[in-house]
Amino acid sequence: MSRPDRVLVALLGKPEESAALAYALEAFPDAQVTAIAVVTPLDGPMSEGGLLERSDDRVANARERAASLVESVAGETERVDHVALEGLPGEVIPECAAEYDHVVVGPRGSSIARRVTGRGVAERIVDRCEVPVTVFDPEAQ
């Protein structure tokens, strides 16, 4: 199996998202990496009024958070970019993954999705992606 040229890192929540991004950069040193933050209707904590924010404001906030994360983990580099999209992570990430060679996701993303369906977002991404997926668990390292 050849090394991937394009890697997608799903940002599903702290603290695993920074570890997943760092892992992707180390495991795939020659790949172009894209960090993707997906905003869902329940993305923001209720205590912060995230549900009351306009959708475009929440996407802008997610984009800023992703940019901050990329800068803190990767520094100034053209090798890593970021994007923020709206939708359900278990659907949006597999759709976007079609343009990539590999996906890296942290083990989290289990909040509401796990309580409702018994499955976490990471599991849904693994099931739906047509490219290889690495579920990176920093606690297992």
Secondary structure, 3 states (H helix, E strand, C coil): CCCCCEEEEEECCCCHHHHHHHHHHHHCCCCEEEEEEEECCCCCCHHHCHHHCCHHHHHHHHHHHHHHHHHHHHCCCCCEEEEEEECCHHHHHHHHHCCCCEEEECCCCCHHHHHHHCCCHHHHHHHHCCCCEEECCHHHC
